[in-house]
Amino acid sequence: MANGCCHASQDSYPPSVIKLFTPDAQARSLLSEADPRDPDLAFGLCDLALGFPELGLSA
């Protein structure tokens, strides 16, 4: 997966590959990369619809 293999020296990064959402709570996560050694660990933007989106890990 190219998203887990990017390095800071590259000019462009692959786009988000997964959007997770909960229609009843309007929370969403845009996962942008996965750890190639641990496929259960991902990184991206999480928005719980509280007005404070944040970057972080998702397991």
mmCIF file of the N, C-alpha and C atoms, coordinates in Angstrom:
data_MODEL
# 
_entry.id   MODEL 
# 
loop_
_atom_site.group_PDB 
_atom_site.id 
_atom_site.type_symbol 
_atom_site.label_atom_id 
_atom_site.label_alt_id 
_atom_site.label_comp_id 
_atom_site.label_asym_id 
_atom_site.label_entity_id 
_atom_site.label_seq_id 
_atom_site.pdbx_PDB_ins_code 
_atom_site.Cartn_x 
_atom_site.Cartn_y 
_atom_site.Cartn_z 
_atom_site.occupancy 
_atom_site.B_iso_or_equiv 
_atom_site.pdbx_formal_charge 
_atom_site.auth_seq_id 
_atom_site.auth_comp_id 
_atom_site.auth_asym_id 
_atom_site.auth_atom_id 
_atom_site.pdbx_PDB_model_num 
ATOM 1   N N  . MET A 1 1  ? 0.843   -1.171 0.000  1.00 0.00 ? 1  MET A N  1 
ATOM 2   C CA . MET A 1 1  ? 0.000   0.000  0.000  1.00 0.00 ? 1  MET A CA 1 
ATOM 3   C C  . MET A 1 1  ? 0.890   1.236  0.000  1.00 0.00 ? 1  MET A C  1 
ATOM 4   N N  . ALA A 1 2  ? 0.735   2.096  -0.976 1.00 0.00 ? 2  ALA A N  1 
ATOM 5   C CA . ALA A 1 2  ? 1.572   3.285  -1.116 1.00 0.00 ? 2  ALA A CA 1 
ATOM 6   C C  . ALA A 1 2  ? 1.370   4.273  0.025  1.00 0.00 ? 2  ALA A C  1 
ATOM 7   N N  . ASN A 1 3  ? 0.203   4.304  0.628  1.00 0.00 ? 3  ASN A N  1 
ATOM 8   C CA . ASN A 1 3  ? -0.068  5.282  1.675  1.00 0.00 ? 3  ASN A CA 1 
ATOM 9   C C  . ASN A 1 3  ? 0.773   5.065  2.925  1.00 0.00 ? 3  ASN A C  1 
ATOM 10  N N  . GLY A 1 4  ? 1.161   3.862  3.233  1.00 0.00 ? 4  GLY A N  1 
ATOM 11  C CA . GLY A 1 4  ? 1.969   3.600  4.412  1.00 0.00 ? 4  GLY A CA 1 
ATOM 12  C C  . GLY A 1 4  ? 3.456   3.694  4.152  1.00 0.00 ? 4  GLY A C  1 
ATOM 13  N N  . CYS A 1 5  ? 3.855   3.936  2.903  1.00 0.00 ? 5  CYS A N  1 
ATOM 14  C CA . CYS A 1 5  ? 5.272   3.934  2.543  1.00 0.00 ? 5  CYS A CA 1 
ATOM 15  C C  . CYS A 1 5  ? 5.794   5.309  2.143  1.00 0.00 ? 5  CYS A C  1 
ATOM 16  N N  . CYS A 1 6  ? 5.047   6.372  2.383  1.00 0.00 ? 6  CYS A N  1 
ATOM 17  C CA . CYS A 1 6  ? 5.486   7.721  2.002  1.00 0.00 ? 6  CYS A CA 1 
ATOM 18  C C  . CYS A 1 6  ? 6.572   8.210  2.939  1.00 0.00 ? 6  CYS A C  1 
ATOM 19  N N  . HIS A 1 7  ? 7.434   9.052  2.405  1.00 0.00 ? 7  HIS A N  1 
ATOM 20  C CA . HIS A 1 7  ? 8.487   9.679  3.191  1.00 0.00 ? 7  HIS A CA 1 
ATOM 21  C C  . HIS A 1 7  ? 8.322   11.186 3.081  1.00 0.00 ? 7  HIS A C  1 
ATOM 22  N N  . ALA A 1 8  ? 8.775   11.907 4.075  1.00 0.00 ? 8  ALA A N  1 
ATOM 23  C CA . ALA A 1 8  ? 8.612   13.362 4.116  1.00 0.00 ? 8  ALA A CA 1 
ATOM 24  C C  . ALA A 1 8  ? 9.284   14.064 2.947  1.00 0.00 ? 8  ALA A C  1 
ATOM 25  N N  . SER A 1 9  ? 10.237  13.431 2.303  1.00 0.00 ? 9  SER A N  1 
ATOM 26  C CA . SER A 1 9  ? 10.947  14.077 1.208  1.00 0.00 ? 9  SER A CA 1 
ATOM 27  C C  . SER A 1 9  ? 10.160  14.062 -0.110 1.00 0.00 ? 9  SER A C  1 
ATOM 28  N N  . GLN A 1 10 ? 9.078   13.325 -0.174 1.00 0.00 ? 10 GLN A N  1 
ATOM 29  C CA . GLN A 1 10 ? 8.297   13.269 -1.403 1.00 0.00 ? 10 GLN A CA 1 
ATOM 30  C C  . GLN A 1 10 ? 7.487   14.555 -1.577 1.00 0.00 ? 10 GLN A C  1 
ATOM 31  N N  . ASP A 1 11 ? 7.267   14.956 -2.827 1.00 0.00 ? 11 ASP A N  1 
ATOM 32  C CA . ASP A 1 11 ? 6.530   16.177 -3.107 1.00 0.00 ? 11 ASP A CA 1 
ATOM 33  C C  . ASP A 1 11 ? 5.025   16.021 -2.932 1.00 0.00 ? 11 ASP A C  1 
ATOM 34  N N  . SER A 1 12 ? 4.502   14.834 -3.173 1.00 0.00 ? 12 SER A N  1 
ATOM 35  C CA . SER A 1 12 ? 3.063   14.639 -3.038 1.00 0.00 ? 12 SER A CA 1 
ATOM 36  C C  . SER A 1 12 ? 2.779   13.334 -2.300 1.00 0.00 ? 12 SER A C  1 
ATOM 37  N N  . TYR A 1 13 ? 1.656   13.317 -1.662 1.00 0.00 ? 13 TYR A N  1 
ATOM 38  C CA . TYR A 1 13 ? 1.232   12.147 -0.903 1.00 0.00 ? 13 TYR A CA 1 
ATOM 39  C C  . TYR A 1 13 ? -0.036  11.576 -1.519 1.00 0.00 ? 13 TYR A C  1 
ATOM 40  N N  . PRO A 1 14 ? -0.254  10.286 -1.403 1.00 0.00 ? 14 PRO A N  1 
ATOM 41  C CA . PRO A 1 14 ? -1.499  9.710  -1.909 1.00 0.00 ? 14 PRO A CA 1 
ATOM 42  C C  . PRO A 1 14 ? -2.705  10.280 -1.159 1.00 0.00 ? 14 PRO A C  1 
ATOM 43  N N  . PRO A 1 15 ? -3.867  10.345 -1.783 1.00 0.00 ? 15 PRO A N  1 
ATOM 44  C CA . PRO A 1 15 ? -5.061  10.875 -1.120 1.00 0.00 ? 15 PRO A CA 1 
ATOM 45  C C  . PRO A 1 15 ? -5.587  9.906  -0.057 1.00 0.00 ? 15 PRO A C  1 
ATOM 46  N N  . SER A 1 16 ? -6.536  10.386 0.742  1.00 0.00 ? 16 SER A N  1 
ATOM 47  C CA . SER A 1 16 ? -7.191  9.522  1.728  1.00 0.00 ? 16 SER A CA 1 
ATOM 48  C C  . SER A 1 16 ? -7.796  8.325  1.018  1.00 0.00 ? 16 SER A C  1 
ATOM 49  N N  . VAL A 1 17 ? -7.738  7.174  1.666  1.00 0.00 ? 17 VAL A N  1 
ATOM 50  C CA . VAL A 1 17 ? -8.223  5.977  1.011  1.00 0.00 ? 17 VAL A CA 1 
ATOM 51  C C  . VAL A 1 17 ? -9.491  5.416  1.647  1.00 0.00 ? 17 VAL A C  1 
ATOM 52  N N  . ILE A 1 18 ? -9.783  5.806  2.878  1.00 0.00 ? 18 ILE A N  1 
ATOM 53  C CA . ILE A 1 18 ? -10.966 5.259  3.551  1.00 0.00 ? 18 ILE A CA 1 
ATOM 54  C C  . ILE A 1 18 ? -11.680 6.366  4.308  1.00 0.00 ? 18 ILE A C  1 
ATOM 55  N N  . LYS A 1 19 ? -12.998 6.418  4.168  1.00 0.00 ? 19 LYS A N  1 
ATOM 56  C CA . LYS A 1 19 ? -13.813 7.337  4.951  1.00 0.00 ? 19 LYS A CA 1 
ATOM 57  C C  . LYS A 1 19 ? -14.730 6.496  5.831  1.00 0.00 ? 19 LYS A C  1 
ATOM 58  N N  . LEU A 1 20 ? -14.607 6.683  7.133  1.00 0.00 ? 20 LEU A N  1 
ATOM 59  C CA . LEU A 1 20 ? -15.477 6.014  8.094  1.00 0.00 ? 20 LEU A CA 1 
ATOM 60  C C  . LEU A 1 20 ? -16.439 7.048  8.651  1.00 0.00 ? 20 LEU A C  1 
ATOM 61  N N  . PHE A 1 21 ? -17.708 6.680  8.815  1.00 0.00 ? 21 PHE A N  1 
ATOM 62  C CA . PHE A 1 21 ? -18.658 7.644  9.352  1.00 0.00 ? 21 PHE A CA 1 
ATOM 63  C C  . PHE A 1 21 ? -19.765 6.933  10.110 1.00 0.00 ? 21 PHE A C  1 
ATOM 64  N N  . THR A 1 22 ? -20.411 7.690  10.976 1.00 0.00 ? 22 THR A N  1 
ATOM 65  C CA . THR A 1 22 ? -21.583 7.200  11.701 1.00 0.00 ? 22 THR A CA 1 
ATOM 66  C C  . THR A 1 22 ? -22.740 8.128  11.363 1.00 0.00 ? 22 THR A C  1 
ATOM 67  N N  . PRO A 1 23 ? -23.704 7.676  10.586 1.00 0.00 ? 23 PRO A N  1 
ATOM 68  C CA . PRO A 1 23 ? -24.784 8.550  10.146 1.00 0.00 ? 23 PRO A CA 1 
ATOM 69  C C  . PRO A 1 23 ? -25.624 9.109  11.296 1.00 0.00 ? 23 PRO A C  1 
ATOM 70  N N  . ASP A 1 24 ? -25.754 8.366  12.369 1.00 0.00 ? 24 ASP A N  1 
ATOM 71  C CA . ASP A 1 24 ? -26.589 8.842  13.472 1.00 0.00 ? 24 ASP A CA 1 
ATOM 72  C C  . ASP A 1 24 ? -25.889 9.901  14.322 1.00 0.00 ? 24 ASP A C  1 
ATOM 73  N N  . ALA A 1 25 ? -24.563 9.859  14.440 1.00 0.00 ? 25 ALA A N  1 
ATOM 74  C CA . ALA A 1 25 ? -23.826 10.822 15.267 1.00 0.00 ? 25 ALA A CA 1 
ATOM 75  C C  . ALA A 1 25 ? -23.062 11.839 14.427 1.00 0.00 ? 25 ALA A C  1 
ATOM 76  N N  . GLN A 1 26 ? -22.982 11.661 13.130 1.00 0.00 ? 26 GLN A N  1 
ATOM 77  C CA . GLN A 1 26 ? -22.313 12.549 12.188 1.00 0.00 ? 26 GLN A CA 1 
ATOM 78  C C  . GLN A 1 26 ? -20.818 12.685 12.449 1.00 0.00 ? 26 GLN A C  1 
ATOM 79  N N  . ALA A 1 27 ? -20.223 11.686 13.060 1.00 0.00 ? 27 ALA A N  1 
ATOM 80  C CA . ALA A 1 27 ? -18.773 11.648 13.226 1.00 0.00 ? 27 ALA A CA 1 
ATOM 81  C C  . ALA A 1 27 ? -18.174 11.005 11.983 1.00 0.00 ? 27 ALA A C  1 
ATOM 82  N N  . ARG A 1 28 ? -16.956 11.434 11.633 1.00 0.00 ? 28 ARG A N  1 
ATOM 83  C CA . ARG A 1 28 ? -16.297 10.847 10.466 1.00 0.00 ? 28 ARG A CA 1 
ATOM 84  C C  . ARG A 1 28 ? -14.798 10.826 10.659 1.00 0.00 ? 28 ARG A C  1 
ATOM 85  N N  . SER A 1 29 ? -14.178 9.880  10.003 1.00 0.00 ? 29 SER A N  1 
ATOM 86  C CA . SER A 1 29 ? -12.719 9.766  9.987  1.00 0.00 ? 29 SER A CA 1 
ATOM 87  C C  . SER A 1 29 ? -12.274 9.586  8.550  1.00 0.00 ? 29 SER A C  1 
ATOM 88  N N  . LEU A 1 30 ? -11.221 10.306 8.172  1.00 0.00 ? 30 LEU A N  1 
ATOM 89  C CA . LEU A 1 30 ? -10.605 10.156 6.859  1.00 0.00 ? 30 LEU A CA 1 
ATOM 90  C C  . LEU A 1 30 ? -9.225  9.557  7.090  1.00 0.00 ? 30 LEU A C  1 
ATOM 91  N N  . LEU A 1 31 ? -9.078  8.289  6.802  1.00 0.00 ? 31 LEU A N  1 
ATOM 92  C CA . LEU A 1 31 ? -7.811  7.604  7.028  1.00 0.00 ? 31 LEU A CA 1 
ATOM 93  C C  . LEU A 1 31 ? -6.911  7.835  5.822  1.00 0.00 ? 31 LEU A C  1 
ATOM 94  N N  . SER A 1 32 ? -5.702  8.295  6.082  1.00 0.00 ? 32 SER A N  1 
ATOM 95  C CA . SER A 1 32 ? -4.797  8.649  4.991  1.00 0.00 ? 32 SER A CA 1 
ATOM 96  C C  . SER A 1 32 ? -3.642  7.665  4.815  1.00 0.00 ? 32 SER A C  1 
ATOM 97  N N  . GLU A 1 33 ? -3.310  6.922  5.854  1.00 0.00 ? 33 GLU A N  1 
ATOM 98  C CA . GLU A 1 33 ? -2.213  5.964  5.715  1.00 0.00 ? 33 GLU A CA 1 
ATOM 99  C C  . GLU A 1 33 ? -2.368  4.839  6.728  1.00 0.00 ? 33 GLU A C  1 
ATOM 100 N N  . ALA A 1 34 ? -1.833  3.706  6.376  1.00 0.00 ? 34 ALA A N  1 
ATOM 101 C CA . ALA A 1 34 ? -1.851  2.527  7.240  1.00 0.00 ? 34 ALA A CA 1 
ATOM 102 C C  . ALA A 1 34 ? -0.420  2.076  7.478  1.00 0.00 ? 34 ALA A C  1 
ATOM 103 N N  . ASP A 1 35 ? -0.193  1.494  8.633  1.00 0.00 ? 35 ASP A N  1 
ATOM 104 C CA . ASP A 1 35 ? 1.132   0.977  8.962  1.00 0.00 ? 35 ASP A CA 1 
ATOM 105 C C  . ASP A 1 35 ? 1.334   -0.329 8.203  1.00 0.00 ? 35 ASP A C  1 
ATOM 106 N N  . PRO A 1 36 ? 2.339   -0.410 7.315  1.00 0.00 ? 36 PRO A N  1 
ATOM 107 C CA . PRO A 1 36 ? 2.522   -1.647 6.541  1.00 0.00 ? 36 PRO A CA 1 
ATOM 108 C C  . PRO A 1 36 ? 2.885   -2.849 7.404  1.00 0.00 ? 36 PRO A C  1 
ATOM 109 N N  . ARG A 1 37 ? 3.440   -2.617 8.583  1.00 0.00 ? 37 ARG A N  1 
ATOM 110 C CA . ARG A 1 37 ? 3.792   -3.730 9.474  1.00 0.00 ? 37 ARG A CA 1 
ATOM 111 C C  . ARG A 1 37 ? 2.629   -4.157 10.354 1.00 0.00 ? 37 ARG A C  1 
ATOM 112 N N  . ASP A 1 38 ? 1.663   -3.257 10.601 1.00 0.00 ? 38 ASP A N  1 
ATOM 113 C CA . ASP A 1 38 ? 0.496   -3.563 11.435 1.00 0.00 ? 38 ASP A CA 1 
ATOM 114 C C  . ASP A 1 38 ? -0.749  -3.028 10.740 1.00 0.00 ? 38 ASP A C  1 
ATOM 115 N N  . PRO A 1 39 ? -1.425  -3.827 9.929  1.00 0.00 ? 39 PRO A N  1 
ATOM 116 C CA . PRO A 1 39 ? -2.559  -3.340 9.148  1.00 0.00 ? 39 PRO A CA 1 
ATOM 117 C C  . PRO A 1 39 ? -3.758  -2.902 9.994  1.00 0.00 ? 39 PRO A C  1 
ATOM 118 N N  . ASP A 1 40 ? -3.744  -3.182 11.299 1.00 0.00 ? 40 ASP A N  1 
ATOM 119 C CA . ASP A 1 40 ? -4.833  -2.738 12.168 1.00 0.00 ? 40 ASP A CA 1 
ATOM 120 C C  . ASP A 1 40 ? -4.612  -1.326 12.703 1.00 0.00 ? 40 ASP A C  1 
ATOM 121 N N  . LEU A 1 41 ? -3.507  -0.686 12.344 1.00 0.00 ? 41 LEU A N  1 
ATOM 122 C CA . LEU A 1 41 ? -3.173  0.645  12.824 1.00 0.00 ? 41 LEU A CA 1 
ATOM 123 C C  . LEU A 1 41 ? -3.167  1.615  11.650 1.00 0.00 ? 41 LEU A C  1 
ATOM 124 N N  . ALA A 1 42 ? -3.931  2.707  11.773 1.00 0.00 ? 42 ALA A N  1 
ATOM 125 C CA . ALA A 1 42 ? -4.032  3.691  10.697 1.00 0.00 ? 42 ALA A CA 1 
ATOM 126 C C  . ALA A 1 42 ? -3.943  5.102  11.273 1.00 0.00 ? 42 ALA A C  1 
ATOM 127 N N  . PHE A 1 43 ? -3.666  6.080  10.408 1.00 0.00 ? 43 PHE A N  1 
ATOM 128 C CA . PHE A 1 43 ? -3.530  7.476  10.795 1.00 0.00 ? 43 PHE A CA 1 
ATOM 129 C C  . PHE A 1 43 ? -4.425  8.310  9.896  1.00 0.00 ? 43 PHE A C  1 
ATOM 130 N N  . GLY A 1 44 ? -5.038  9.352  10.464 1.00 0.00 ? 44 GLY A N  1 
ATOM 131 C CA . GLY A 1 44 ? -5.857  10.224 9.640  1.00 0.00 ? 44 GLY A CA 1 
ATOM 132 C C  . GLY A 1 44 ? -6.531  11.310 10.449 1.00 0.00 ? 44 GLY A C  1 
ATOM 133 N N  . LEU A 1 45 ? -7.514  11.948 9.841  1.00 0.00 ? 45 LEU A N  1 
ATOM 134 C CA . LEU A 1 45 ? -8.264  13.040 10.441 1.00 0.00 ? 45 LEU A CA 1 
ATOM 135 C C  . LEU A 1 45 ? -9.557  12.502 11.026 1.00 0.00 ? 45 LEU A C  1 
ATOM 136 N N  . CYS A 1 46 ? -9.823  12.852 12.277 1.00 0.00 ? 46 CYS A N  1 
ATOM 137 C CA . CYS A 1 46 ? -11.045 12.417 12.957 1.00 0.00 ? 46 CYS A CA 1 
ATOM 138 C C  . CYS A 1 46 ? -11.865 13.648 13.329 1.00 0.00 ? 46 CYS A C  1 
ATOM 139 N N  . ASP A 1 47 ? -13.130 13.642 12.964 1.00 0.00 ? 47 ASP A N  1 
ATOM 140 C CA . ASP A 1 47 ? -14.038 14.740 13.297 1.00 0.00 ? 47 ASP A CA 1 
ATOM 141 C C  . ASP A 1 47 ? -15.256 14.148 13.978 1.00 0.00 ? 47 ASP A C  1 
ATOM 142 N N  . LEU A 1 48 ? -15.410 14.419 15.272 1.00 0.00 ? 48 LEU A N  1 
ATOM 143 C CA . LEU A 1 48 ? -16.537 13.898 16.038 1.00 0.00 ? 48 LEU A CA 1 
ATOM 144 C C  . LEU A 1 48 ? -17.747 14.826 15.987 1.00 0.00 ? 48 LEU A C  1 
ATOM 145 N N  . ALA A 1 49 ? -17.722 15.820 15.095 1.00 0.00 ? 49 ALA A N  1 
ATOM 146 C CA . ALA A 1 49 ? -18.798 16.793 14.905 1.00 0.00 ? 49 ALA A CA 1 
ATOM 147 C C  . ALA A 1 49 ? -18.992 17.660 16.143 1.00 0.00 ? 49 ALA A C  1 
ATOM 148 N N  . LEU A 1 50 ? -17.916 17.894 16.880 1.00 0.00 ? 50 LEU A N  1 
ATOM 149 C CA . LEU A 1 50 ? -17.969 18.763 18.058 1.00 0.00 ? 50 LEU A CA 1 
ATOM 150 C C  . LEU A 1 50 ? -17.273 20.098 17.797 1.00 0.00 ? 50 LEU A C  1 
ATOM 151 N N  . GLY A 1 51 ? -16.747 20.278 16.582 1.00 0.00 ? 51 GLY A N  1 
ATOM 152 C CA . GLY A 1 51 ? -16.065 21.503 16.223 1.00 0.00 ? 51 GLY A CA 1 
ATOM 153 C C  . GLY A 1 51 ? -14.570 21.474 16.449 1.00 0.00 ? 51 GLY A C  1 
ATOM 154 N N  . PHE A 1 52 ? -14.013 20.313 16.790 1.00 0.00 ? 52 PHE A N  1 
ATOM 155 C CA . PHE A 1 52 ? -12.585 20.190 17.051 1.00 0.00 ? 52 PHE A CA 1 
ATOM 156 C C  . PHE A 1 52 ? -11.999 18.985 16.326 1.00 0.00 ? 52 PHE A C  1 
ATOM 157 N N  . PRO A 1 53 ? -11.879 19.016 14.993 1.00 0.00 ? 53 PRO A N  1 
ATOM 158 C CA . PRO A 1 53 ? -11.263 17.879 14.284 1.00 0.00 ? 53 PRO A CA 1 
ATOM 159 C C  . PRO A 1 53 ? -9.796  17.752 14.679 1.00 0.00 ? 53 PRO A C  1 
ATOM 160 N N  . GLU A 1 54 ? -9.290  16.530 14.666 1.00 0.00 ? 54 GLU A N  1 
ATOM 161 C CA . GLU A 1 54 ? -7.902  16.319 15.059 1.00 0.00 ? 54 GLU A CA 1 
ATOM 162 C C  . GLU A 1 54 ? -7.271  15.188 14.251 1.00 0.00 ? 54 GLU A C  1 
ATOM 163 N N  . LEU A 1 55 ? -5.950  15.255 14.126 1.00 0.00 ? 55 LEU A N  1 
ATOM 164 C CA . LEU A 1 55 ? -5.179  14.196 13.493 1.00 0.00 ? 55 LEU A CA 1 
ATOM 165 C C  . LEU A 1 55 ? -4.803  13.183 14.556 1.00 0.00 ? 55 LEU A C  1 
ATOM 166 N N  . GLY A 1 56 ? -4.825  11.917 14.191 1.00 0.00 ? 56 GLY A N  1 
ATOM 167 C CA . GLY A 1 56 ? -4.435  10.916 15.171 1.00 0.00 ? 56 GLY A CA 1 
ATOM 168 C C  . GLY A 1 56 ? -4.440  9.518  14.612 1.00 0.00 ? 56 GLY A C  1 
ATOM 169 N N  . LEU A 1 57 ? -4.157  8.574  15.493 1.00 0.00 ? 57 LEU A N  1 
ATOM 170 C CA . LEU A 1 57 ? -4.117  7.162  15.154 1.00 0.00 ? 57 LEU A CA 1 
ATOM 171 C C  . LEU A 1 57 ? -5.469  6.524  15.393 1.00 0.00 ? 57 LEU A C  1 
ATOM 172 N N  . SER A 1 58 ? -5.769  5.542  14.608 1.00 0.00 ? 58 SER A N  1 
ATOM 173 C CA . SER A 1 58 ? -6.997  4.764  14.757 1.00 0.00 ? 58 SER A CA 1 
ATOM 174 C C  . SER A 1 58 ? -6.628  3.297  14.778 1.00 0.00 ? 58 SER A C  1 
ATOM 175 N N  . ALA A 1 59 ? -7.150  2.584  15.726 1.00 0.00 ? 59 ALA A N  1 
ATOM 176 C CA . ALA A 1 59 ? -6.847  1.153  15.822 1.00 0.00 ? 59 ALA A CA 1 
ATOM 177 C C  . ALA A 1 59 ? -8.096  0.336  15.626 1.00 0.00 ? 59 ALA A C  1 
# 
